[in-house]
Amino acid sequence: MIIRKLTASFGKLENESLSFRDGLNVIYAPNESGKSTWCAFIQAMLYGIDSSERVRAGYLPDKLRYAPWSGAPMEGTMELEADRCDITITRRTKSKNAPMQEFSAVYTGTNVPVKGLNGSNAGELLTGVSKDVFRRSAFIAQGNVGVTGSPELEKRISAIVTTGEEQCSYSEADDRLRAWQRRRRYNRKGLLPELEGKMDETQRRLEEMSGSVQNVEELEQRLRERQLECAKLEKEVAESRRRQRREALDRLAKGKDEMEQSSARHDETMAVLSQRREELRRGRFGLRDPESLEKDAEADLAELASLRVENEKVSNSLLAVLFMALAMLAAALYTQFRNIALIIVSAALCVAALFFLFRYSRSRRNREQSRERRTRILEKYHARSAAEIREALEEHRALWESMEEAEREEAACRGSFESARGMLSDLQETALRALDFTDANSEAARLARRLAAGRAEIETLSRQLAAANGRLAAMGDPLVLSSSLNYMRGEYEELCDEFDAISLAIETLKDADNEIQRRFSPELGRVASSYMSAVTGGRYADVLINRDFSAMTRVSDEAVSRSAEYLSAGTLDIMYLAVRLAVCELALPDGEPCPLILDDALVNLDDERLEQAMKLLSEIAHERQVILFTCRNPESGE
């Protein structure tokens, strides 16, 4: 297969074209110019784009990564030569969610379709290998020179070193055998542990069945005993409740009689008290306290006594008349004798007359006020004299003391009544508890608790007996269980034999894979070593390749090989490029070799090794088309 021309609307490529020739094609372009995009386009044209891929952390699927920047549909054509025929394949996008799924393949220059070539098998028919093998051999993406193993590549290698059958790989066969092995036993899971559990359960049921009959008989015997005990307790409880009810009702009736008697006595004392209070209320002083009344009365009696003394004082008005007559006489003499002394004497006598006149008037006014105050005090006590007031006070005190005596008798009767009523309330509560038979201290309650415990035990024994009978019935016939156990033991032995056979098959398959690797790895290493030596000018002689395609190399004058972590970036790229070329030579079909696509695979090489690598690629280009995309000019070494 030889690629002649590419036309792409893919990523940054906007309907751009690129032509190739036989042999070595070097496409030199600076970074960010679309070299990796062209490589991805070649792969997409051959094998299509997986539209089922989804965005993941750190990963963008090709359907989004290479969507045209212009917004146009993703599409392109590839003109190639295969089987001496010029073919043009085209991929277009009909649905945005299915880019480049519309496929056509025609003979170049015509509309005649290529029979048997479609979008799903185009890559494998044209290159001779699947997409997985192509990406691990002839397609070297940027920064991905190293080779990794895969079931597809294993199938291809197995076909080369054995019979040519490409339908199986060691990894797939090993995974399938181990799945069969895990199905039989994996830690505590699988058919064997499950069967072991069933066998243990059957054995346990057989052992349990042997004691189940005796257990049922014991439970039945205990159940009959408890039923007899409960029947006896039921009679005792009924008799105890009748007796307890009768005693409670008798105590309650006695308490009611005592309360009624106390109530009658209290009613009598209340009637007497009401009568005494009414007598006191109808008295002169009503319900007034004798102590405060007598205190006020003593003050009023003392005031009556002082008022009587005041009334007994008599002020005479004759002195005022006498002095007034003398003053008039002195005044008459003055008119006769015109003596100033007579005027003075007359004035003094007038003043004396006025003084005694004022004194007489004041004494008379005080007597009137005393009579009015005495009248008010006597009216206050409804009496005519102080002696009558004292008699009224003594009568009031006698009524008050009589009422207090009635109050004391009423309080005593009320206390007796309250006590009888409280006792009756207690008796009622006691009777209620006794009639409800919940008093924890009563004989009936104790017997009831024993009866309840007995009934609970009967219920428990009944459940246990039912469960035991159910288990016994569920266990079935011992002969059936024994037969089932023997069958499971036979099946267990068969599964153990299968498990051992699968384990042996895994070991045998591993030995066979080691043999395949032993036969294939030396040849792969020999071819890779020749390429490694050619690029490094003979400095590195050997390349050792492991099963996972990890490699080591050895300097010609050294005895120990160096692993990848001890090599420079350029030497590491050379080693894996050699492995890639060896895989292409040995794993790809011989008939019509597919092109070798390299995307900046030589970027880490120095000028000398770059020149040697280009010579090697030129030699390989005699056998297959080589397309090298690079940012370094091989001619200038830049």
C-alpha positions as CSV (number, residue, x, y, z in Angstrom):
1,M,0.0,0.0,0.0
2,I,1.3,3.5,-1.0
3,I,-0.4,6.7,0.0
4,R,-0.4,9.2,-3.0
5,K,-2.4,12.2,-1.8
6,L,-4.3,13.5,1.2
7,T,-7.0,16.3,1.2
8,A,-8.3,17.2,4.7
9,S,-10.8,19.4,6.5
10,F,-9.5,18.2,9.9
11,G,-8.6,20.3,12.9
12,K,-6.5,23.3,11.8
13,L,-6.4,21.9,8.3
14,E,-8.9,23.7,6.1
15,N,-9.3,21.8,2.9
16,E,-5.5,21.4,2.6
17,S,-3.7,18.8,0.4
18,L,-0.5,16.9,0.8
19,S,1.1,14.6,-1.9
20,F,3.5,11.7,-1.4
21,R,5.8,9.5,-3.6
22,D,7.3,6.1,-3.3
23,G,10.1,5.5,-0.8
24,L,11.1,8.1,1.8
25,N,8.9,11.2,2.2
26,V,10.2,13.9,4.6
27,I,7.7,16.6,5.5
28,Y,9.6,19.4,7.2
29,A,7.6,22.0,9.0
30,P,8.0,24.0,12.2
31,N,6.0,23.3,15.4
32,E,2.3,24.0,15.4
33,S,2.1,23.7,11.6
34,G,-0.2,20.6,11.6
35,K,2.3,17.7,11.4
36,S,0.6,15.7,14.2
37,T,-2.8,16.6,12.7
38,W,-1.8,15.1,9.3
39,C,-0.7,11.9,11.1
40,A,-4.0,11.7,13.0
41,F,-5.8,12.3,9.7
42,I,-4.1,9.3,8.1
43,Q,-5.2,7.1,10.9
44,A,-8.7,8.5,10.8
45,M,-9.0,7.9,7.1
46,L,-7.9,4.3,7.4
47,Y,-9.7,3.3,10.6
48,G,-12.3,6.0,11.2
49,I,-13.0,8.0,14.4
50,D,-14.5,6.4,17.5
51,S,-17.6,8.5,18.2
52,S,-18.4,6.6,21.4
53,E,-15.4,8.1,23.2
54,R,-16.2,10.6,26.0
55,V,-14.3,13.5,27.6
56,R,-12.3,12.4,30.7
57,A,-10.0,14.2,33.0
58,G,-6.9,15.0,31.0
59,Y,-8.2,13.4,27.8
60,L,-10.1,14.9,24.9
61,P,-11.5,12.4,22.3
62,D,-10.5,12.8,18.6
63,K,-14.0,13.8,17.6
64,L,-13.5,17.0,19.6
65,R,-9.8,17.4,19.4
66,Y,-9.7,17.4,15.6
67,A,-13.0,19.2,14.9
68,P,-12.3,21.7,12.1
69,W,-11.5,25.1,13.5
70,S,-13.6,26.8,10.8
71,G,-16.7,25.0,12.0
72,A,-17.0,23.1,8.7
73,P,-17.8,19.3,8.8
74,M,-14.9,17.0,9.4
75,E,-14.1,15.2,6.1
76,G,-11.3,14.2,3.7
77,T,-10.0,12.0,0.9
78,M,-7.0,9.7,0.5
79,E,-5.7,8.6,-2.8
80,L,-3.6,5.4,-2.6
81,E,-2.3,2.5,-4.5
82,A,-3.1,-1.1,-3.3
83,D,-3.0,-4.3,-5.2
84,R,-1.7,-2.4,-8.2
85,C,-4.9,-0.4,-8.3
86,D,-5.4,3.3,-7.7
87,I,-8.2,3.8,-5.1
88,T,-9.7,6.9,-3.6
89,I,-11.4,6.6,-0.2
90,T,-13.6,9.4,1.2
91,R,-14.9,10.0,4.6
92,R,-17.6,12.6,5.3
93,T,-19.6,13.8,8.3
94,K,-23.4,13.5,8.0
95,S,-24.2,13.8,11.7
96,K,-22.2,16.0,14.1
97,N,-22.2,13.2,16.7
98,A,-20.8,10.7,14.1
99,P,-17.9,12.5,12.4
100,M,-16.4,10.9,9.2
101,Q,-18.8,7.9,9.4
102,E,-20.0,8.3,5.8
103,F,-17.5,6.2,3.8
104,S,-16.9,5.6,0.1
105,A,-14.1,3.8,-1.8
106,V,-13.9,4.0,-5.6
107,Y,-11.3,3.4,-8.2
108,T,-9.5,6.7,-8.8
109,G,-10.9,8.6,-11.7
110,T,-14.2,6.6,-11.8
111,N,-17.3,6.1,-9.8
112,V,-16.8,2.3,-9.6
113,P,-16.9,1.3,-6.0
114,V,-14.2,-1.0,-4.6
115,K,-15.9,-4.3,-3.8
116,G,-15.7,-5.4,-0.1
117,L,-14.1,-2.2,1.2
118,N,-16.2,-0.3,3.7
119,G,-15.6,2.1,6.6
120,S,-15.2,-0.5,9.3
121,N,-12.7,-2.8,7.5
122,A,-10.8,-0.4,5.2
123,G,-7.8,0.0,7.5
124,E,-7.3,-3.6,8.2
125,L,-7.7,-4.7,4.5
126,L,-5.4,-2.0,3.3
127,T,-2.6,-2.3,5.9
128,G,-3.1,-6.0,6.7
129,V,-3.4,-5.4,10.4
130,S,-5.9,-4.0,12.9
131,K,-5.8,-0.5,14.2
132,D,-4.3,-1.7,17.5
133,V,-1.4,-3.4,15.8
134,F,-0.9,-0.6,13.4
135,R,-0.6,2.0,16.2
136,R,1.9,-0.2,18.0
137,S,4.0,-0.9,14.9
138,A,3.9,1.2,11.7
139,F,2.3,4.3,13.2
140,I,4.7,6.2,15.6
141,A,2.9,9.2,17.1
142,Q,4.8,12.2,18.6
143,G,6.2,11.3,22.0
144,N,5.1,7.7,21.7
145,V,8.1,5.8,20.3
146,G,7.9,3.1,22.9
147,V,6.0,-0.2,22.1
148,T,3.4,-1.5,24.5
149,G,1.9,-5.0,24.4
150,S,-1.8,-5.7,23.6
151,P,-3.9,-8.8,22.8
152,E,-4.0,-7.9,19.1
153,L,-0.2,-7.6,18.9
154,E,0.1,-10.9,20.8
155,K,-2.2,-12.6,18.3
156,R,-0.1,-11.3,15.5
157,I,3.2,-12.5,17.1
158,S,1.7,-15.8,18.0
159,A,0.6,-16.3,14.3
160,I,4.2,-15.6,13.2
161,V,5.9,-18.1,15.4
162,T,3.3,-20.8,15.4
163,T,0.7,-21.9,12.8
164,G,-0.4,-18.5,11.6
165,E,-3.7,-18.5,13.6
166,E,-4.5,-14.9,14.7
167,Q,-7.7,-15.6,16.7
168,C,-6.2,-16.0,20.2
169,S,-3.6,-14.4,22.4
170,Y,-1.9,-15.4,25.6
171,S,-3.5,-12.6,27.6
172,E,-7.1,-13.4,26.4
173,A,-6.6,-17.1,27.0
174,D,-5.1,-16.5,30.4
175,D,-7.9,-14.1,31.4
176,R,-10.5,-16.7,30.3
177,L,-8.8,-19.5,32.2
178,R,-8.5,-17.4,35.3
179,A,-12.1,-16.3,35.0
180,W,-13.1,-20.0,34.9
181,Q,-10.8,-20.6,37.9
182,R,-12.3,-17.7,39.8
183,R,-15.8,-19.0,39.0
184,R,-14.9,-22.1,40.8
185,R,-13.0,-20.5,43.7
186,Y,-11.8,-17.0,44.4
187,N,-11.0,-16.4,48.1
188,R,-14.4,-17.2,49.8
189,K,-16.5,-16.9,46.6
190,G,-17.2,-19.2,43.7
191,L,-18.9,-22.6,43.1
192,L,-16.6,-24.5,45.4
193,P,-17.1,-22.3,48.5
194,E,-20.8,-22.1,47.7
195,L,-21.0,-25.9,47.5
196,E,-18.9,-26.2,50.7
197,G,-21.4,-24.0,52.4
198,K,-24.3,-26.1,51.2
199,M,-22.6,-29.3,52.3
200,D,-21.9,-27.9,55.7
201,E,-25.5,-26.7,56.0
202,T,-26.8,-30.2,55.0
203,Q,-24.5,-31.9,57.5
204,R,-25.6,-29.5,60.2
205,R,-29.3,-30.1,59.4
206,L,-28.7,-33.9,59.6
207,E,-27.0,-33.4,63.0
208,E,-29.7,-31.1,64.2
209,M,-32.4,-33.5,63.0
210,S,-31.0,-36.2,65.3
211,G,-31.8,-34.1,68.4
212,S,-35.0,-32.4,67.2
213,V,-37.4,-35.2,68.1
214,Q,-36.1,-35.4,71.7
215,N,-36.3,-31.6,71.9
216,V,-39.9,-31.6,70.8
217,E,-40.8,-34.1,73.5
218,E,-39.1,-32.1,76.2
219,L,-40.9,-29.0,75.1
220,E,-44.3,-30.8,75.1
221,Q,-43.7,-32.1,78.6
222,R,-42.7,-28.7,79.9
223,L,-45.7,-27.1,78.2
224,R,-48.2,-29.6,79.9
225,E,-46.6,-28.9,83.3
226,R,-46.9,-25.1,82.9
227,Q,-50.5,-25.4,81.7
228,L,-51.4,-27.3,84.9
229,E,-49.7,-24.8,87.1
230,C,-51.5,-21.9,85.3
231,A,-54.8,-23.6,85.7
232,K,-54.2,-23.9,89.5
233,L,-53.0,-20.3,89.6
234,E,-56.1,-19.0,87.8
235,K,-58.3,-20.4,90.6
236,E,-56.1,-18.9,93.3
237,V,-56.2,-15.6,91.6
238,A,-60.0,-15.6,91.3
239,E,-60.4,-16.4,95.0
240,S,-57.8,-13.8,96.0
241,R,-59.5,-11.2,94.0
242,R,-62.9,-11.9,95.5
243,R,-61.5,-11.7,99.0
244,Q,-59.5,-8.6,98.2
245,R,-62.6,-6.9,96.6
246,R,-64.8,-7.8,99.6
247,E,-62.2,-6.4,102.1
248,A,-61.8,-3.2,100.1
249,L,-65.5,-2.6,99.8
250,D,-65.9,-3.2,103.6
251,R,-63.2,-0.6,104.4
252,L,-64.8,1.8,102.0
253,A,-68.2,1.5,103.5
254,K,-66.8,2.0,107.0
255,G,-65.0,5.1,105.8
256,K,-68.2,6.5,104.3
257,D,-70.0,6.0,107.6
258,E,-67.3,7.9,109.5
259,M,-67.3,10.7,107.0
260,E,-71.1,11.1,107.1
261,Q,-71.1,11.2,111.0
262,S,-68.3,13.8,110.9
263,S,-70.2,15.8,108.3
264,A,-73.4,15.8,110.5
265,R,-71.4,17.0,113.6
266,H,-69.8,19.7,111.4
267,D,-73.2,20.8,110.2
268,E,-74.5,21.2,113.8
269,T,-71.5,23.2,114.8
270,M,-71.8,25.3,111.7
271,A,-75.5,26.1,112.6
272,V,-74.5,27.1,116.2
273,L,-71.6,29.2,114.8
274,S,-74.0,30.9,112.4
275,Q,-76.5,31.6,115.2
276,R,-73.7,33.1,117.5
277,R,-72.4,35.3,114.7
278,E,-75.9,36.5,113.9
279,E,-76.5,37.4,117.6
280,L,-73.1,39.2,117.6
281,R,-74.0,41.0,114.3
282,R,-77.4,42.2,115.8
283,G,-75.6,43.6,118.9
284,R,-74.6,47.2,119.4
285,F,-71.1,46.7,118.0
286,G,-71.6,44.0,115.3
287,L,-68.6,41.8,114.6
288,R,-66.0,44.2,115.9
289,D,-63.1,42.8,117.8
290,P,-63.6,43.3,121.6
291,E,-59.9,44.1,122.2
292,S,-59.9,47.0,119.7
293,L,-63.4,48.0,120.8
294,E,-62.5,48.2,124.5
295,K,-59.3,50.1,123.6
296,D,-61.3,52.7,121.7
297,A,-64.0,52.7,124.5
298,E,-61.5,53.3,127.2
299,A,-60.2,56.3,125.3
300,D,-63.8,57.6,124.9
301,L,-64.6,57.0,128.6
302,A,-61.5,58.9,129.6
303,E,-62.6,61.7,127.4
304,L,-66.1,61.7,129.0
305,A,-64.5,62.0,132.4
306,S,-62.4,65.0,131.3
307,L,-65.5,66.5,129.7
308,R,-67.4,66.2,132.9
309,V,-64.6,68.0,134.8
310,E,-64.6,70.8,132.2
311,N,-68.4,71.3,132.6
312,E,-68.0,71.7,136.3
313,K,-65.7,74.7,135.8
314,V,-67.9,77.9,136.1
315,S,-66.7,81.3,134.8
316,N,-68.5,84.4,136.5
317,S,-69.5,87.4,134.3
318,L,-70.0,89.8,137.3
319,L,-66.3,90.9,137.4
320,A,-66.6,92.1,133.8
321,V,-69.8,94.1,134.7
322,L,-68.1,95.5,137.8
323,F,-65.0,96.6,136.0
324,M,-67.1,98.1,133.3
325,A,-69.1,100.2,135.8
326,L,-65.9,101.4,137.5
327,A,-64.6,102.4,134.1
328,M,-67.7,104.4,133.4
329,L,-67.5,106.0,136.8
330,A,-63.9,107.1,136.2
331,A,-64.9,108.5,132.9
332,A,-67.7,110.5,134.5
333,L,-65.3,111.9,137.1
334,Y,-62.9,112.9,134.3
335,T,-65.7,115.0,132.8
336,Q,-66.1,116.7,136.1
337,F,-62.6,117.1,137.3
338,R,-60.6,116.9,134.1
339,N,-57.9,114.9,135.7
340,I,-55.6,112.8,133.3
341,A,-55.2,110.1,135.9
342,L,-58.9,109.4,135.8
343,I,-58.6,108.8,132.0
344,I,-55.9,106.3,132.6
345,V,-57.8,104.5,135.4
346,S,-60.9,104.5,133.2
347,A,-58.9,102.9,130.4
348,A,-57.4,100.2,132.6
349,L,-60.7,99.4,134.0
350,C,-62.1,99.0,130.5
351,V,-59.3,96.6,129.6
352,A,-60.0,94.5,132.7
353,A,-63.7,94.5,131.9
354,L,-63.0,93.3,128.4
355,F,-60.6,90.6,129.6
356,F,-63.1,89.1,132.0
357,L,-65.8,89.4,129.4
358,F,-63.7,87.4,126.9
359,R,-62.9,84.8,129.5
360,Y,-66.5,84.3,130.3
361,S,-67.4,84.0,126.6
362,R,-64.6,81.4,126.0
363,S,-65.7,79.3,129.0
364,R,-69.3,79.3,127.8
365,R,-68.2,78.2,124.3
366,N,-66.1,75.3,125.8
367,R,-69.0,74.1,127.8
368,E,-71.2,73.9,124.7
369,Q,-68.4,72.0,122.8
370,S,-68.0,69.6,125.7
371,R,-71.8,68.9,125.8
372,E,-71.7,68.2,122.0
373,R,-68.7,65.9,122.2
374,R,-70.2,64.0,125.1
375,T,-73.5,63.6,123.2
376,R,-71.6,62.2,120.1
377,I,-69.6,59.7,122.3
378,L,-72.8,58.4,124.0
379,E,-74.6,58.2,120.6
380,K,-71.6,56.2,119.3
381,Y,-72.2,53.5,121.9
382,H,-76.0,53.9,121.9
383,A,-75.8,54.7,125.6
384,R,-76.9,57.4,128.0
385,S,-74.0,57.2,130.4
386,A,-70.5,55.8,130.9
387,A,-71.9,53.1,133.1
388,E,-74.2,52.0,130.3
389,I,-71.2,51.9,127.9
390,R,-69.3,49.6,130.2
391,E,-72.4,47.3,130.5
392,A,-72.6,47.2,126.7
393,L,-68.9,46.3,126.4
394,E,-69.2,43.4,128.8
395,E,-72.3,42.1,127.0
396,H,-70.3,42.3,123.6
397,R,-67.3,40.5,125.0
398,A,-69.6,37.7,126.3
399,L,-71.2,37.3,122.8
400,W,-67.7,37.4,121.2
401,E,-66.4,34.7,123.5
402,S,-69.5,32.6,122.8
403,M,-68.9,32.9,119.1
404,E,-65.2,32.0,119.5
405,E,-66.1,28.9,121.4
406,A,-68.5,28.0,118.6
407,E,-65.7,28.6,116.0
408,R,-63.4,26.3,118.0
409,E,-66.0,23.6,118.1
410,E,-66.6,24.1,114.3
411,A,-62.9,24.0,113.5
412,A,-62.5,20.8,115.5
413,C,-65.5,19.2,113.7
414,R,-64.2,20.5,110.3
415,G,-60.8,18.9,111.0
416,S,-62.5,15.7,111.9
417,F,-64.6,15.9,108.7
418,E,-61.5,16.7,106.5
419,S,-59.6,13.9,108.1
420,A,-62.6,11.5,107.5
421,R,-62.9,12.8,103.9
422,G,-59.1,12.3,103.3
423,M,-59.3,8.9,104.8
424,L,-62.3,8.1,102.5
425,S,-60.3,9.3,99.5
426,D,-57.4,7.1,100.5
427,L,-59.8,4.2,100.9
428,Q,-61.3,4.9,97.5
429,E,-57.9,4.9,95.9
430,T,-57.0,1.8,97.8
431,A,-60.3,0.2,96.7
432,L,-59.7,1.2,93.1
433,R,-56.2,-0.3,93.2
434,A,-57.6,-3.4,94.9
435,L,-60.4,-3.7,92.4
436,D,-58.0,-3.2,89.5
437,F,-55.7,-5.8,91.1
438,T,-52.6,-3.8,90.2
439,D,-51.3,-3.2,93.7
440,A,-47.8,-4.7,93.6
441,N,-48.0,-5.6,97.3
442,S,-51.4,-7.4,97.2
443,E,-51.7,-11.1,97.2
444,A,-53.9,-11.1,94.1
445,A,-51.2,-9.0,92.3
446,R,-48.5,-11.4,93.2
447,L,-50.5,-14.3,92.1
448,A,-51.4,-12.5,88.9
449,R,-47.8,-11.8,88.2
450,R,-47.0,-15.5,88.7
451,L,-49.9,-16.4,86.4
452,A,-48.7,-13.9,83.7
453,A,-45.2,-15.2,83.9
454,G,-46.6,-18.8,83.6
455,R,-48.7,-17.8,80.6
456,A,-45.7,-16.0,79.0
457,E,-43.6,-19.1,79.5
458,I,-46.5,-21.2,77.9
459,E,-46.5,-18.8,74.9
460,T,-42.7,-19.0,74.7
461,L,-42.8,-22.8,74.9
462,S,-45.6,-22.9,72.3
463,R,-43.5,-20.8,69.9
464,Q,-40.4,-22.9,70.6
465,L,-42.5,-26.1,70.0
466,A,-43.9,-24.7,66.8
467,A,-40.5,-23.6,65.6
468,A,-39.0,-27.0,66.5
469,N,-41.8,-28.8,64.6
470,G,-41.4,-26.4,61.7
471,R,-37.7,-27.0,61.6
472,L,-38.3,-30.7,61.9
473,A,-40.8,-30.6,59.0
474,A,-38.5,-28.3,56.9
475,M,-35.6,-30.7,57.4
476,G,-37.5,-33.3,55.5
477,D,-36.6,-37.0,55.2
478,P,-33.1,-37.9,56.6
479,L,-32.7,-40.3,53.7
480,V,-33.3,-37.5,51.2
481,L,-30.8,-35.2,53.0
482,S,-28.2,-38.0,53.1
483,S,-28.6,-38.7,49.4
484,S,-28.3,-35.0,48.6
485,L,-25.2,-34.7,50.7
486,N,-23.6,-37.7,48.8
487,Y,-24.5,-36.0,45.5
488,M,-23.0,-32.7,46.5
489,R,-19.8,-34.5,47.6
490,G,-19.5,-36.1,44.2
491,E,-20.1,-32.7,42.5
492,Y,-17.5,-31.1,44.8
493,E,-14.9,-33.7,43.8
494,E,-15.6,-32.9,40.1
495,L,-15.3,-29.2,40.7
496,C,-12.0,-29.7,42.5
497,D,-10.7,-31.8,39.6
498,E,-11.8,-29.0,37.2
499,F,-10.1,-26.4,39.4
500,D,-6.9,-28.4,39.4
501,A,-7.1,-29.0,35.7
502,I,-7.6,-25.2,35.1
503,S,-4.7,-24.4,37.3
504,L,-2.5,-26.9,35.3
505,A,-3.8,-25.3,32.1
506,I,-2.8,-21.8,33.3
507,E,0.7,-23.1,34.2
508,T,1.0,-24.9,30.8
509,L,-0.3,-21.8,28.9
510,K,2.3,-19.7,30.8
511,D,5.1,-22.2,29.8
512,A,3.8,-22.1,26.2
513,D,3.8,-18.3,26.2
514,N,7.3,-18.3,27.6
515,E,8.3,-20.7,24.8
516,I,6.7,-18.4,22.2
517,Q,8.5,-15.5,23.7
518,R,11.7,-17.5,23.7
519,R,11.3,-18.2,20.0
520,F,10.1,-14.7,19.0
521,S,12.1,-12.4,21.3
522,P,15.6,-13.4,20.1
523,E,14.6,-12.8,16.4
524,L,12.9,-9.5,17.4
525,G,16.0,-8.5,19.4
526,R,18.3,-9.5,16.5
527,V,16.5,-7.3,14.0
528,A,16.2,-4.5,16.5
529,S,19.9,-4.8,17.4
530,S,20.8,-4.5,13.7
531,Y,18.8,-1.3,13.4
532,M,20.2,0.0,16.7
533,S,23.8,-0.7,15.6
534,A,23.1,1.0,12.2
535,V,21.8,4.2,13.8
536,T,24.5,4.4,16.6
537,G,27.4,3.5,14.3
538,G,27.9,0.2,16.1
539,R,28.2,1.7,19.6
540,Y,25.2,-0.2,20.9
541,A,25.3,-3.9,19.9
542,D,22.4,-5.7,21.5
543,V,18.8,-5.0,22.2
544,L,17.0,-7.3,24.7
545,I,13.2,-7.2,24.5
546,N,10.9,-8.5,27.3
547,R,7.4,-9.9,26.9
548,D,5.8,-6.5,27.6
549,F,8.1,-5.0,24.9
550,S,10.2,-3.1,27.4
551,A,13.8,-3.1,26.2
552,M,17.4,-2.9,27.3
553,T,20.5,-2.3,25.3
554,R,24.2,-2.9,25.7
555,V,27.2,-0.9,24.7
556,S,29.6,-3.0,22.6
557,D,32.4,-3.0,25.0
558,E,30.3,-3.5,28.1
559,A,29.1,-6.8,29.6
560,V,25.9,-5.5,31.3
561,S,22.9,-4.2,29.5
562,R,21.4,-0.8,30.4
563,S,17.7,-0.4,31.2
564,A,15.6,2.6,29.9
565,E,16.1,4.8,32.9
566,Y,19.9,4.8,32.5
567,L,19.7,6.0,28.8
568,S,19.7,9.5,27.4
569,A,16.5,10.7,25.7
570,G,18.1,10.4,22.3
571,T,19.5,6.9,22.9
572,L,16.1,5.8,24.4
573,D,14.3,7.1,21.2
574,I,16.8,5.2,19.0
575,M,16.3,2.0,21.0
576,Y,12.5,2.1,20.8
577,L,12.6,3.2,17.2
578,A,14.7,0.1,16.5
579,V,12.2,-2.1,18.3
580,R,9.4,-0.4,16.3
581,L,11.2,-1.1,13.0
582,A,11.8,-4.7,14.1
583,V,8.1,-5.2,15.0
584,C,7.2,-3.7,11.6
585,E,9.5,-6.1,9.8
586,L,8.4,-9.2,11.7
587,A,4.8,-8.5,12.6
588,L,3.4,-6.7,9.5
589,P,2.3,-8.7,6.4
590,D,5.0,-9.5,3.8
591,G,2.8,-9.2,0.7
592,E,2.3,-5.5,0.2
593,P,3.8,-3.6,3.1
594,C,1.9,-0.7,4.6
595,P,3.5,2.7,5.0
596,L,5.6,3.6,8.0
597,I,4.3,6.9,9.6
598,L,6.6,8.8,11.9
599,D,5.7,12.0,13.7
600,D,8.8,13.8,15.0
601,A,10.3,10.5,16.1
602,L,13.9,11.8,15.5
603,V,13.6,15.1,17.4
604,N,15.9,14.0,20.3
605,L,18.8,12.8,18.0
606,D,22.0,14.7,17.5
607,D,23.2,15.6,14.0
608,E,25.3,12.5,13.6
609,R,22.7,10.0,14.7
610,L,20.0,11.9,12.8
611,E,22.1,11.4,9.6
612,Q,22.5,7.7,10.4
613,A,18.8,7.4,11.2
614,M,17.9,9.0,7.9
615,K,20.1,6.5,6.0
616,L,18.4,3.7,7.8
617,L,15.0,5.0,6.9
618,S,16.1,5.5,3.3
619,E,17.1,1.8,3.2
620,I,13.7,0.8,4.7
621,A,12.0,3.0,2.1
622,H,13.2,0.6,-0.6
623,E,10.8,-2.0,0.9
624,R,7.9,0.2,2.2
625,Q,6.8,3.8,1.9
626,V,8.2,5.9,4.8
627,I,6.5,9.2,5.7
628,L,8.4,11.3,8.2
629,F,7.0,14.5,9.7
630,T,9.7,16.5,11.4
631,C,10.4,19.9,12.7
632,R,14.2,19.5,12.1
633,N,15.7,19.9,8.6
634,P,17.5,16.6,8.0
635,E,19.8,18.3,5.5
636,S,20.9,21.2,7.7
637,G,20.7,19.3,11.0
638,E,18.5,22.1,12.4
